[in-house]
Amino acid sequence: MGNLPDDPPLIEYDLNTFITANTEIVFPPLVPEIRLHLAAEITPIWQAIEIELDEIGTPPPFWAFCWPGGQALARYILDNPDIVRGKQVLEFAAGSAVSGIAAAMAHAAEVIANDIDAKAIAAAQINAALNDVTLTLSPEDYLARDAPTGCDIILAGDIFYEQSPAVEIETFLRREAANGAIVLIGDPGRKYLPIDNLQETARYEVPTSLELEDREMRDGVVWRVR
């Protein structure tokens, strides 16, 4: 009898192919130590998702860009590796996984890259391989979770851009902090960032694109939830 087939890969091959075909390898300006598969413009890849993947009405492909808040978090981690070294780290709503990759490069014991978008999970896997690090991939909806994650560090980059989930996200992050986790938020001044009981930890000027932002430079601030 022949050998049984290997377990199927976590990410569909055609999704991997779609991401690599519609992005290019880029060194984010604030963290040139990291390489990511990113899109040059938002409209073409958004249209490609609808046409090639047949996903009409899909949300914007946030995973295809390296946002200022995520870059700020990644820079802070690379400059202060002792924060994550030997720790279990969760990157919440990981997108391109830039801060999770930074944590893995800084020798975290485990980095969980979480996102409910399957394309973001695929991108995180591809980007991790590109940087020779390993991420544990998780599609879990942590906002629906009752129990604490048990992680030592929670990273959340550029996630307060929409009003709808902002309250639930804040509740989740504050609960994690109350259970002993170090919770770090990277944010460039999004409208729905909760301002109470946040401590500014670092601030960076992050070059940005007018394709995505309203200016060519934004302040990427790393906040710690008290």
N, CA, C and O of each residue as an XYZ file, in Angstrom:
904
protein
N       0.849     -1.193      0.000
C       0.000      0.000      0.000
C       0.883      1.241      0.000
O       1.881      1.295      0.718
N       0.522      2.230     -0.797
C       1.324      3.439     -0.894
C       1.231      4.284      0.369
O       0.378      4.062      1.227
N       2.120      5.244      0.457
C       2.120      6.129      1.617
C       0.875      6.992      1.611
O       0.389      7.398      0.555
N       0.363      7.269      2.800
C      -0.772      8.175      2.911
C      -0.321      9.582      2.567
O       0.822      9.945      2.844
N      -1.202     10.388      1.966
C      -0.814     11.756      1.625
C      -0.553     12.578      2.871
O      -1.142     12.342      3.926
N       0.326     13.534      2.734
C       0.585     14.443      3.850
C      -0.668     15.227      4.178
O      -1.563     15.370      3.345
N      -0.727     15.743      5.418
C      -1.840     16.620      5.786
C      -1.870     17.819      4.863
O      -0.814     18.313      4.469
N      -3.065     18.306      4.501
C      -3.140     19.467      3.602
C      -2.554     20.695      4.267
O      -2.674     20.848      5.482
N      -1.923     21.575      3.506
C      -1.362     22.794      4.095
C      -2.454     23.667      4.669
O      -3.605     23.622      4.233
N      -2.072     24.474      5.670
C      -3.046     25.352      6.313
C      -3.601     26.374      5.333
O      -4.781     26.715      5.403
N      -2.774     26.865      4.425
C      -3.183     27.903      3.491
C      -3.297     27.307      2.091
O      -2.409     26.580      1.645
N      -4.380     27.614      1.409
C      -4.563     27.115      0.052
C      -3.461     27.653     -0.859
O      -3.067     28.816     -0.774
N      -2.977     26.767     -1.734
C      -1.897     27.150     -2.632
C      -2.304     28.323     -3.521
O      -1.501     29.225     -3.756
N      -3.560     28.321     -4.026
C      -3.938     29.397     -4.943
C      -3.998     30.744     -4.227
O      -3.808     31.780     -4.865
N      -4.256     30.757     -2.921
C      -4.238     32.011     -2.167
C      -2.809     32.510     -2.008
O      -2.552     33.707     -2.129
N      -1.888     31.610     -1.739
C      -0.472     31.990     -1.708
C      -0.048     32.579     -3.044
O       0.629     33.605     -3.101
N      -0.454     31.918     -4.110
C      -0.095     32.378     -5.451
C      -0.682     33.755     -5.728
O      -0.015     34.615     -6.303
N      -1.924     33.961     -5.321
C      -2.565     35.264     -5.522
C      -1.778     36.362     -4.807
O      -1.530     37.419     -5.388
N      -1.386     36.129     -3.566
C      -0.687     37.157     -2.790
C       0.664     37.486     -3.420
O       0.998     38.657     -3.605
N       1.424     36.473     -3.742
C       2.754     36.741     -4.309
C       2.656     37.378     -5.693
O       3.528     38.159     -6.073
N       1.607     37.055     -6.450
C       1.462     37.616     -7.792
C       0.991     39.069     -7.769
O       1.244     39.817     -8.714
N       0.311     39.469     -6.702
C      -0.267     40.817     -6.650
C       0.447     41.740     -5.664
O      -0.049     42.822     -5.349
N       1.595     41.318     -5.188
C       2.400     42.158     -4.290
C       3.844     42.133     -4.750
O       4.214     41.381     -5.652
N       4.644     42.959     -4.123
C       6.084     42.943     -4.359
C       6.793     42.963     -3.014
O       6.219     43.398     -2.015
N       8.030     42.499     -2.981
C       8.780     42.477     -1.731
C       9.298     43.880     -1.430
O       9.990     44.495     -2.242
N       8.945     44.368     -0.246
C       9.228     45.748      0.153
C       9.907     45.750      1.518
O       9.607     44.910      2.366
N      10.819     46.692      1.730
C      11.415     46.942      3.035
C      10.686     48.149      3.644
O      10.909     49.267      3.181
N       9.833     47.980      4.652
C       9.129     49.118      5.244
C      10.123     50.167      5.739
O      11.157     49.807      6.303
N       9.836     51.452      5.542
C      10.835     52.491      5.816
C      11.309     52.560      7.256
O      12.474     52.878      7.497
N      10.447     52.272      8.221
C      10.860     52.380      9.618
C      11.544     51.102     10.116
O      12.269     51.129     11.110
N      11.312     49.991      9.425
C      11.911     48.706      9.835
C      12.514     48.019      8.608
O      12.001     46.995      8.157
N      13.590     48.572      8.072
C      14.185     47.977      6.868
C      14.808     46.610      7.108
O      15.215     45.942      6.157
N      14.888     46.185      8.366
C      15.385     44.835      8.659
C      14.387     43.756      8.229
O      14.746     42.585      8.105
N      13.135     44.160      8.003
C      12.052     43.220      7.703
C      11.637     43.362      6.243
O      11.568     44.472      5.716
N      11.362     42.239      5.597
C      10.843     42.234      4.227
C       9.408     41.738      4.240
O       9.075     40.795      4.958
N       8.565     42.371      3.447
C       7.155     41.997      3.402
C       6.650     41.994      1.968
O       7.112     42.774      1.135
N       5.700     41.113      1.688
C       4.964     41.171      0.432
C       3.858     42.221      0.588
O       2.900     42.008      1.330
N       3.991     43.347     -0.109
C       3.039     44.453      0.011
C       2.563     44.894     -1.364
O       3.232     44.676     -2.374
N       1.399     45.517     -1.380
C       0.844     46.072     -2.616
C       1.264     47.527     -2.752
O       1.409     48.236     -1.757
N       1.459     47.964     -3.986
C       1.849     49.350     -4.228
C       0.652     50.292     -4.139
O       0.797     51.436     -3.710
N      -0.528     49.819     -4.540
C      -1.741     50.633     -4.518
C      -2.888     49.786     -4.010
O      -2.874     48.562     -4.145
N      -3.885     50.436     -3.424
C      -4.979     49.691     -2.820
C      -6.028     49.260     -3.840
O      -6.571     48.160     -3.732
N      -6.324     50.108     -4.831
C      -7.423     49.794     -5.745
C      -7.156     48.560     -6.606
O      -8.037     47.705     -6.701
N      -5.981     48.420     -7.241
C      -5.769     47.239     -8.084
C      -5.870     45.917     -7.332
O      -6.478     44.974     -7.840
N      -5.290     45.822     -6.134
C      -5.361     44.549     -5.427
C      -6.762     44.300     -4.893
O      -7.196     43.151     -4.812
N      -7.468     45.351     -4.529
C      -8.848     45.199     -4.074
C      -9.714     44.653     -5.208
O     -10.529     43.755     -4.996
N      -9.534     45.199     -6.409
C     -10.276     44.716     -7.565
C      -9.876     43.285     -7.903
O     -10.723     42.480     -8.289
N      -8.594     42.965     -7.762
C      -8.134     41.615     -8.060
C      -8.760     40.598     -7.116
O      -9.077     39.483     -7.530
N      -8.940     40.967     -5.864
C      -9.594     40.065     -4.910
C     -11.002     39.734     -5.377
O     -11.418     38.575     -5.345
N     -11.732     40.748     -5.809
C     -13.108     40.524     -6.248
C     -13.161     39.690     -7.526
O     -14.035     38.836     -7.673
N     -12.234     39.932     -8.448
C     -12.277     39.244     -9.742
C     -11.652     37.852     -9.655
O     -12.279     36.862    -10.032
N     -10.413     37.779     -9.158
C      -9.682     36.511     -9.175
C     -10.133     35.557     -8.080
O     -10.159     34.344     -8.285
N     -10.489     36.094     -6.920
C     -10.923     35.241     -5.807
C     -12.434     35.195     -5.673
O     -12.967     34.493     -4.813
N     -13.130     35.949     -6.531
C     -14.596     35.956     -6.543
C     -15.167     36.315     -5.179
O     -16.075     35.652     -4.677
N     -14.623     37.372     -4.587
C     -15.091     37.841     -3.281
C     -15.671     39.244     -3.442
O     -14.997     40.240     -3.181
N     -16.904     39.305     -3.866
C     -17.565     40.581     -4.092
C     -17.916     41.216     -2.742
O     -18.403     40.539     -1.837
N     -17.665     42.515     -2.622
C     -17.976     43.222     -1.380
C     -17.003     42.932     -0.260
O     -17.323     43.147      0.910
N     -15.818     42.447     -0.597
C     -14.817     42.136      0.421
C     -14.315     43.416      1.090
O     -14.259     44.460      0.441
N     -13.951     43.361      2.367
C     -13.408     44.555      3.024
C     -12.057     44.924      2.437
O     -11.450     44.112      1.739
N     -11.573     46.132      2.704
C     -10.262     46.551      2.177
C      -9.163     45.581      2.581
O      -9.207     45.026      3.679
N      -8.177     45.367      1.712
C      -7.086     44.425      2.013
C      -6.030     45.051      2.915
O      -4.926     45.364      2.469
N      -6.379     45.231      4.193
C      -5.466     45.869      5.130
C      -4.147     45.102      5.249
O      -3.103     45.697      5.514
N      -4.197     43.793      5.053
C      -3.021     42.938      5.166
C      -1.971     43.229      4.098
O      -0.813     42.841      4.249
N      -2.364     43.904      3.027
C      -1.454     44.131      1.897
C      -0.607     45.387      2.066
O       0.128     45.763      1.153
N      -0.700     46.037      3.220
C       0.032     47.277      3.466
C       0.630     47.241      4.866
O       0.119     46.561      5.755
N       1.717     47.981      5.048
C       2.380     48.036      6.352
C       2.088     49.402      6.963
O       2.731     50.395      6.623
N       1.130     49.439      7.851
C       0.600     50.692      8.367
C       1.540     51.307      9.412
O       2.342     50.597     10.020
N       1.443     52.617      9.619
C       2.388     53.298     10.523
C       2.395     52.756     11.946
O       3.455     52.651     12.562
N       1.217     52.409     12.477
C       1.176     51.893     13.841
C       1.901     50.577     13.986
O       2.601     50.357     14.975
N       1.742     49.693     13.007
C       2.448     48.418     13.038
C       3.938     48.593     12.906
O       4.709     47.905     13.575
N       4.360     49.520     12.040
C       5.793     49.785     11.907
C       6.381     50.328     13.203
O       7.487     49.954     13.592
N       5.643     51.209     13.869
C       6.129     51.760     15.136
C       6.314     50.655     16.173
O       7.323     50.625     16.878
N       5.350     49.757     16.267
C       5.473     48.631     17.194
C       6.687     47.775     16.858
O       7.458     47.399     17.741
N       6.847     47.470     15.572
C       7.967     46.638     15.154
C       9.304     47.302     15.474
O      10.229     46.642     15.947
N       9.407     48.607     15.217
C      10.643     49.336     15.518
C      10.944     49.291     17.018
O      12.085     49.080     17.428
N       9.915     49.491     17.816
C      10.085     49.495     19.268
C      10.577     48.132     19.752
O      11.450     48.057     20.615
N      10.022     47.065     19.202
C      10.421     45.715     19.612
C      11.850     45.415     19.191
O      12.628     44.868     19.973
N      12.202     45.770     17.954
C      13.559     45.504     17.490
C      14.590     46.296     18.285
O      15.712     45.833     18.490
N      14.210     47.489     18.732
C      15.130     48.309     19.524
C      15.149     47.909     20.995
O      16.088     48.250     21.714
N      14.131     47.195     21.448
C      14.023     46.784     22.852
C      13.661     45.298     22.928
O      12.589     44.948     23.421
N      14.543     44.427     22.447
C      14.189     43.004     22.332
C      13.919     42.313     23.655
O      13.233     41.292     23.683
N      14.449     42.851     24.764
C      14.224     42.189     26.054
C      12.744     42.153     26.432
O      12.335     41.325     27.246
N      11.939     43.041     25.849
C      10.509     43.071     26.169
C       9.840     41.759     25.793
O       8.946     41.290     26.497
N      10.274     41.159     24.676
C       9.596     39.953     24.185
C      10.444     38.695     24.290
O       9.918     37.594     24.131
N      11.742     38.824     24.553
C      12.626     37.650     24.548
C      12.137     36.590     25.542
O      11.951     36.869     26.726
N      11.934     35.375     25.035
C      11.506     34.264     25.874
C      10.037     34.302     26.265
O       9.596     33.471     27.058
N       9.264     35.249     25.725
C       7.867     35.420     26.113
C       6.930     34.851     25.035
O       7.321     34.643     23.886
N       5.692     34.612     25.448
C       4.659     34.232     24.488
C       3.940     35.504     24.048
O       3.410     36.249     24.872
N       3.931     35.737     22.751
C       3.447     36.994     22.191
C       2.255     36.719     21.283
O       2.267     35.773     20.494
N       1.237     37.548     21.400
C       0.094     37.517     20.493
C       0.057     38.811     19.705
O      -0.012     39.896     20.284
N       0.103     38.699     18.378
C      -0.153     39.871     17.540
C      -1.611     39.803     17.113
O      -1.992     38.973     16.287
N      -2.413     40.677     17.679
C      -3.853     40.714     17.427
C      -4.120     41.482     16.137
O      -3.531     42.537     15.903
N      -5.029     40.938     15.285
C      -5.338     41.555     13.996
C      -4.046     41.837     13.237
O      -3.732     42.981     12.910
N      -3.313     40.774     12.968
C      -1.920     40.872     12.535
C      -1.727     41.521     11.169
O      -0.722     42.199     10.955
N      -2.658     41.332     10.244
C      -2.441     41.882      8.910
C      -1.185     41.308      8.278
O      -1.060     40.092      8.128
N      -0.260     42.171      7.911
C       0.994     41.719      7.295
C       1.935     41.062      8.297
O       2.937     40.463      7.907
N       1.618     41.170      9.592
C       2.375     40.542     10.692
C       3.730     41.193     10.944
O       4.661     40.523     11.392
N       3.853     42.477     10.665
C       5.160     43.120     10.806
C       5.644     43.116     12.254
O       6.822     42.859     12.501
N       4.762     43.394     13.218
C       5.235     43.429     14.611
C       5.430     42.019     15.157
O       6.297     41.803     16.005
N       4.643     41.063     14.688
C       4.860     39.683     15.092
C       6.183     39.145     14.580
O       6.887     38.430     15.293
N       6.522     39.492     13.339
C       7.811     39.090     12.779
C       8.946     39.731     13.574
O       9.956     39.083     13.851
N       8.780     41.001     13.940
C       9.791     41.665     14.767
C       9.972     40.933     16.089
O      11.099     40.757     16.553
N       8.864     40.502     16.703
C       8.951     39.783     17.974
C       9.666     38.448     17.799
O      10.459     38.048     18.651
N       9.388     37.766     16.701
C      10.081     36.507     16.441
C      11.571     36.737     16.212
O      12.394     35.947     16.675
N      11.931     37.807     15.506
C      13.328     38.142     15.283
C      14.022     38.502     16.592
O      15.233     38.328     16.731
N      13.236     39.010     17.562
C      13.784     39.373     18.871
C      13.747     38.196     19.850
O      13.931     38.375     21.054
N      13.510     37.000     19.324
C      13.616     35.749     20.092
C      12.516     35.575     21.135
O      12.772     35.113     22.247
N      11.292     35.947     20.767
C      10.159     35.544     21.595
C      10.057     34.025     21.576
O      10.447     33.385     20.599
N       9.538     33.452     22.647
C       9.408     31.991     22.706
C       8.403     31.496     21.675
O       8.635     30.477     21.024
N       7.306     32.197     21.522
C       6.283     31.875     20.521
C       5.580     33.164     20.136
O       5.334     34.022     20.984
N       5.261     33.299     18.873
C       4.489     34.450     18.401
C       3.257     33.925     17.678
O       3.364     33.211     16.681
N       2.094     34.286     18.189
C       0.828     33.920     17.560
C       0.384     35.095     16.694
O       0.160     36.194     17.202
N       0.259     34.864     15.393
C      -0.244     35.884     14.473
C      -1.722     35.599     14.257
O      -2.091     34.588     13.659
N      -2.558     36.497     14.748
C      -4.006     36.285     14.721
C      -4.682     37.247     13.766
O      -4.385     38.442     13.764
N      -5.590     36.730     12.956
C      -6.430     37.579     12.117
C      -7.618     36.738     11.651
O      -7.463     35.553     11.356
N      -8.796     37.344     11.586
C      -9.978     36.601     11.141
C     -10.086     36.570      9.629
O     -10.948     35.875      9.091
N      -9.222     37.314      8.923
C      -9.200     37.305      7.465
C      -8.228     36.223      6.998
O      -7.043     36.271      7.326
N      -8.718     35.257      6.244
C      -7.866     34.160      5.771
C      -6.724     34.668      4.906
O      -5.642     34.079      4.903
N      -6.947     35.749      4.175
C      -5.881     36.301      3.324
C      -4.779     36.897      4.183
O      -3.605     36.820      3.821
N      -5.139     37.494      5.319
C      -4.126     38.015      6.236
C      -3.316     36.878      6.841
O      -2.100     36.995      6.991
N      -3.974     35.784      7.190
C      -3.259     34.628      7.721
C      -2.272     34.100      6.683
O      -1.134     33.762      7.011
N      -2.717     34.032      5.428
C      -1.823     33.581      4.359
C      -0.648     34.533      4.201
O       0.493     34.096      4.050
N      -0.924     35.837      4.236
C       0.147     36.830      4.098
C       1.126     36.732      5.262
O       2.336     36.839      5.063
N       0.615     36.530      6.477
C       1.496     36.384      7.644
C       2.417     35.184      7.480
O       3.601     35.258      7.811
N       1.883     34.086      6.972
C       2.683     32.889      6.763
C       3.770     33.134      5.711
O       4.924     32.749      5.899
N       3.392     33.773      4.614
C       4.354     34.056      3.541
C       5.437     35.013      4.036
O       6.621     34.809      3.768
N       5.026     36.056      4.759
C       5.995     37.041      5.246
C       6.923     36.452      6.301
O       8.099     36.810      6.355
N       6.414     35.559      7.135
C       7.264     34.901      8.129
C       8.352     34.091      7.436
O       9.519     34.149      7.821
N       7.962     33.334      6.412
C       8.942     32.530      5.675
C       9.971     33.414      4.986
O      11.147     33.059      4.902
N       9.527     34.561      4.497
C      10.426     35.487      3.815
C      11.512     35.996      4.759
O      12.622     36.307      4.328
N      11.183     36.079      6.064
C      12.128     36.580      7.058
C      12.752     35.476      7.912
O      13.407     35.752      8.917
N      12.542     34.233      7.502
C      13.154     33.084      8.187
C      12.768     33.001      9.662
O      13.598     32.680     10.513
N      11.507     33.291      9.952
C      10.999     33.124     11.311
C       9.735     32.278     11.252
O       9.159     32.060     10.186
N       9.320     31.810     12.419
C       8.132     30.971     12.517
C       7.062     31.677     13.334
O       7.331     32.177     14.427
N       5.850     31.713     12.800
C       4.695     32.244     13.517
C       3.677     31.133     13.689
O       3.520     30.283     12.812
N       2.987     31.140     14.814
C       1.824     30.281     15.004
C       0.610     31.042     14.484
O       0.308     32.134     14.967
N      -0.080     30.479     13.515
C      -1.175     31.189     12.854
C      -2.502     30.879     13.534
O      -2.807     29.722     13.824
N      -3.290     31.923     13.785
C      -4.564     31.735     14.474
C      -5.661     32.585     13.830
O      -5.539     33.809     13.780
N      -6.738     31.949     13.334
C      -7.873     32.704     12.796
C      -8.957     32.965     13.842
O     -10.052     33.410     13.496
N      -8.669     32.697     15.101
C      -9.698     32.814     16.154
C     -10.204     34.248     16.278
O      -9.442     35.203     16.128
N     -11.490     34.384     16.552
C     -12.084     35.689     16.848
C     -11.905     35.946     18.343
O     -12.720     35.516     19.160
N     -10.846     36.641     18.684
C     -10.542     36.871     20.096
C     -11.550     37.790     20.767
O     -11.646     37.796     21.994
N     -12.302     38.562     20.000
C     -13.295     39.437     20.610
C     -14.479     38.643     21.145
O     -15.242     39.147     21.969
N     -14.639     37.416     20.687
C     -15.710     36.555     21.177
C     -15.240     35.619     22.285
O     -16.004     34.783     22.767
N     -14.006     35.762     22.676
C     -13.395     34.863     23.665
C     -13.713     35.348     25.075
O     -13.637     36.544     25.357
N     -14.067     34.420     25.954
C     -14.356     34.765     27.343
C     -13.123     34.676     28.234
O     -12.931     35.508     29.120
N     -12.294     33.673     27.999
C     -11.134     33.441     28.857
C      -9.941     34.251     28.376
O      -9.845     34.549     27.185
N      -9.027     34.617     29.273
C      -7.799     35.308     28.870
C      -6.967     34.449     27.925
O      -7.074     33.223     27.938
N      -6.152     35.081     27.120
C      -5.321     34.344     26.168
C      -4.170     33.618     26.846
O      -3.686     32.608     26.333
N      -3.726     34.122     27.994
C      -2.574     33.536     28.659
C      -1.243     34.000     28.086
O      -0.192     33.521     28.512
N      -1.266     34.921     27.128
C      -0.030     35.416     26.521
C       0.619     36.475     27.411
O      -0.060     37.180     28.158
N       1.931     36.570     27.319
C       2.667     37.557     28.112
C       2.584     38.955     27.516
O       2.498     39.950     28.236
N       2.612     39.013     26.171
C       2.641     40.288     25.454
C       1.542     40.282     24.397
O       1.387     39.303     23.667
N       0.782     41.363     24.313
C      -0.215     41.536     23.256
C       0.209     42.731     22.417
O       0.431     43.819     22.948
N       0.322     42.534     21.120
C       0.665     43.604     20.193
C      -0.549     43.904     19.325
O      -1.180     42.993     18.790
N      -0.872     45.185     19.191
C      -2.034     45.583     18.396
C      -1.663     46.834     17.596
O      -1.613     47.937     18.141
N      -1.408     46.655     16.322
C      -0.952     47.767     15.494
C      -2.022     48.307     14.576
O      -2.574     47.580     13.751
N      -2.315     49.593     14.722
C      -3.197     50.303     13.789
C      -4.552     49.628     13.648
O      -4.947     49.261     12.541
N      -5.267     49.459     14.750
C      -6.531     48.725     14.709
C      -7.752     49.578     15.032
O      -8.878     49.085     14.973
N      -7.546     50.857     15.373
C      -8.683     51.690     15.792
C      -9.130     52.643     14.686
O      -9.371     53.827     14.925
N      -9.234     52.101     13.468
C      -9.598     52.945     12.331
C     -11.094     52.917     12.045
O     -11.569     53.717     11.239
N     -11.850     52.027     12.675
C     -13.291     51.942     12.461
C     -14.008     51.988     13.805
O     -13.524     51.444     14.797
N     -15.156     52.637     13.827
C     -15.893     52.792     15.081
C     -16.504     51.487     15.560
O     -16.535     51.218     16.761
N     -16.992     50.671     14.627
C     -17.781     49.501     14.989
C     -17.087     48.560     15.968
O     -17.664     48.256     17.012
N     -15.853     48.077     15.675
C     -15.253     47.140     16.627
C     -14.407     47.789     17.703
O     -13.844     47.085     18.540
N     -14.298     49.123     17.709
C     -13.345     49.774     18.610
C     -13.654     49.485     20.079
O     -12.734     49.251     20.862
N     -14.922     49.497     20.463
C     -15.285     49.266     21.867
C     -14.946     47.839     22.268
O     -14.404     47.611     23.349
N     -15.262     46.871     21.401
C     -14.970     45.474     21.703
C     -13.455     45.232     21.772
O     -12.978     44.476     22.618
N     -12.713     45.877     20.879
C     -11.255     45.728     20.899
C     -10.682     46.302     22.190
O      -9.828     45.685     22.827
N     -11.155     47.484     22.572
C     -10.670     48.092     23.814
C     -10.969     47.196     25.012
O     -10.118     47.023     25.885
N     -12.172     46.625     25.059
C     -12.534     45.733     26.160
C     -11.594     44.536     26.215
O     -11.123     44.160     27.289
N     -11.323     43.942     25.066
C     -10.430     42.786     25.000
C      -9.030     43.149     25.485
O      -8.450     42.428     26.296
N      -8.480     44.268     24.993
C      -7.115     44.638     25.357
C      -7.009     44.992     26.837
O      -6.035     44.623     27.493
N      -7.988     45.695     27.361
C      -7.931     46.062     28.776
C      -8.088     44.827     29.666
O      -7.489     44.762     30.740
N      -8.881     43.856     29.236
C      -9.013     42.613     30.004
C      -7.688     41.864     30.029
O      -7.295     41.319     31.060
N      -6.999     41.839     28.887
C      -5.697     41.173     28.849
C      -4.705     41.871     29.782
O      -3.943     41.213     30.490
N      -4.718     43.204     29.778
C      -3.822     43.944     30.676
C      -4.165     43.667     32.136
O      -3.273     43.520     32.972
N      -5.454     43.598     32.439
C      -5.872     43.322     33.810
C      -5.459     41.929     34.260
O      -5.319     41.677     35.457
N      -5.265     41.026     33.309
C      -4.839     39.664     33.628
C      -3.326     39.503     33.574
O      -2.817     38.382     33.587
N      -2.606     40.621     33.515
C      -1.160     40.581     33.666
C      -0.354     40.696     32.389
O       0.875     40.731     32.451
N      -1.000     40.757     31.230
C      -0.253     40.878     29.982
C       0.238     42.306     29.788
O      -0.411     43.261     30.215
N       1.385     42.439     29.143
C       1.833     43.741     28.666
C       1.153     43.976     27.319
O       1.375     43.227     26.367
N       0.336     45.004     27.245
C      -0.440     45.282     26.039
C       0.102     46.556     25.399
O       0.065     47.633     25.993
N       0.603     46.411     24.180
C       1.190     47.528     23.447
C       0.370     47.805     22.191
O       0.087     46.901     21.405
N      -0.003     49.067     22.020
C      -0.781     49.502     20.864
C       0.090     50.417     20.023
O       0.695     51.352     20.547
N       0.158     50.159     18.731
C       0.818     51.081     17.810
C      -0.231     51.859     17.057
O      -1.103     51.268     16.419
N      -0.163     53.185     17.119
C      -1.236     53.985     16.516
C      -0.696     55.314     15.998
O       0.108     55.960     16.671
N      -1.136     55.733     14.794
C      -0.682     57.006     14.238
C      -1.694     58.139     14.397
O      -1.656     59.122     13.657
N      -2.598     57.996     15.369
C      -3.596     59.034     15.587
C      -4.940     58.715     14.986
O      -5.635     59.615     14.513
N      -5.327     57.440     14.994
C      -6.636     57.059     14.481
C      -7.746     57.614     15.364
O      -7.574     57.787     16.571
N      -8.867     57.882     14.750
C      -9.967     58.593     15.398
C     -10.509     57.850     16.611
O     -10.914     58.481     17.587
N     -10.523     56.532     16.569
C     -11.216     55.776     17.609
C     -10.268     55.151     18.634
O     -10.659     54.249     19.375
N      -9.046     55.621     18.675
C      -8.119     55.160     19.711
C      -8.632     55.607     21.082
O      -8.871     56.797     21.282
N      -8.808     54.674     22.035
C      -9.215     55.090     23.382
C      -8.058     55.819     24.059
O      -6.915     55.365     24.004
N      -8.350     56.933     24.688
C      -7.273     57.769     25.210
C      -7.074     57.613     26.716
O      -6.060     58.067     27.245
N      -8.008     56.987     27.413
C      -7.900     56.866     28.864
C      -6.932     55.741     29.237
O      -6.930     54.670     28.631
N      -6.111     56.017     30.252
C      -5.220     55.000     30.829
C      -4.272     54.381     29.819
O      -4.010     53.179     29.855
N      -3.763     55.202     28.925
C      -2.705     54.778     28.011
C      -1.445     55.561     28.344
O      -1.497     56.763     28.604
N      -0.328     54.874     28.333
C       0.963     55.508     28.606
C       1.797     55.502     27.332
O       2.051     54.444     26.756
N       2.226     56.693     26.889
C       3.068     56.755     25.702
C       4.441     56.182     26.030
O       5.082     56.584     27.000
N       4.882     55.230     25.200
C       6.140     54.537     25.421
C       7.204     54.943     24.410
O       8.386     55.007     24.747
N       6.802     55.214     23.195
C       7.753     55.614     22.146
C       6.992     56.330     21.053
O       5.784     56.151     20.898
N       7.715     57.151     20.289
C       7.114     57.904     19.189
C       8.117     57.969     18.049
O       9.293     58.265     18.263
N       7.651     57.693     16.841
C       8.508     57.688     15.658
C       7.821     58.443     14.521
O       6.594     58.461     14.423
N       8.621     59.059     13.675
C       8.100     59.615     12.430
C       8.144     58.516     11.371
O       9.200     57.945     11.098
N       6.998     58.231     10.784
C       6.900     57.127      9.835
C       6.551     57.670      8.447
O       5.478     58.249      8.275
N       7.424     57.499      7.460
C       7.065     57.895      6.085
C       5.876     57.078      5.607
O       5.818     55.866      5.811
N       4.927     57.754      4.968
C       3.723     57.083      4.497
C       3.450     57.476      3.041
O       4.146     58.307      2.458
N       2.430     56.861      2.487
C       2.037     57.125      1.107
C       0.710     57.865      1.080
O      -0.193     57.555      1.857
N       0.588     58.836      0.195
C      -0.679     59.541      0.038
C      -1.753     58.635     -0.555
O      -2.934     58.981     -0.539
N      -1.352     57.486     -1.073
C      -2.314     56.488     -1.522
C      -3.127     55.952     -0.342
O      -4.278     55.547     -0.504
N      -2.510     55.954      0.857
C      -3.150     55.363      2.027
C      -3.473     56.366      3.126
O      -4.429     56.176      3.879
N      -2.688     57.427      3.222
C      -2.843     58.386      4.310
C      -3.071     59.781      3.748
O      -2.977     60.003      2.541
N      -3.373     60.719      4.645
C      -3.635     62.093      4.210
C      -2.400     62.974      4.288
O      -2.491     64.188      4.107
N      -1.244     62.374      4.556
C       0.019     63.115      4.611
C       1.169     62.144      4.358
O       0.990     60.927      4.413
N       2.330     62.685      4.084
C       3.470     61.845      3.725
C       4.301     61.423      4.930
O       5.255     60.658      4.784
N       3.956     61.906      6.108
C       4.658     61.529      7.338
C       3.644     61.506      8.471
O       2.862     62.442      8.638
N       3.664     60.430      9.247
C       2.778     60.363     10.399
C       3.586     59.981     11.632
O       4.625     59.328     11.531
N       3.095     60.395     12.795
C       3.678     59.969     14.061
C       3.143     58.592     14.418
O       1.941     58.423     14.627
N       4.029     57.612     14.487
C       3.650     56.288     14.965
C       3.951     56.208     16.438
O       5.117     56.215     16.830
N       2.932     56.131     17.262
C       3.095     56.141     18.723
C       2.847     54.748     19.272
O       1.886     54.079     18.893
N       3.721     54.323     20.162
C       3.530     53.065     20.884
C       2.964     53.408     22.258
O       3.588     54.118     23.048
N       1.770     52.888     22.522
C       1.100     53.099     23.797
C       1.074     51.803     24.590
O       0.923     50.723     24.019
N       1.220     51.910     25.906
C       1.016     50.748     26.776
C      -0.277     50.950     27.554
O      -0.510     52.005     28.142
N      -1.111     49.915     27.545
C      -2.364     49.965     28.307
C      -2.040     49.778     29.773
O      -1.427     48.784     30.161
N      -2.449     50.730     30.582
C      -2.159     50.660     32.011
C      -2.971     49.543     32.665
O      -2.862     49.326     33.872
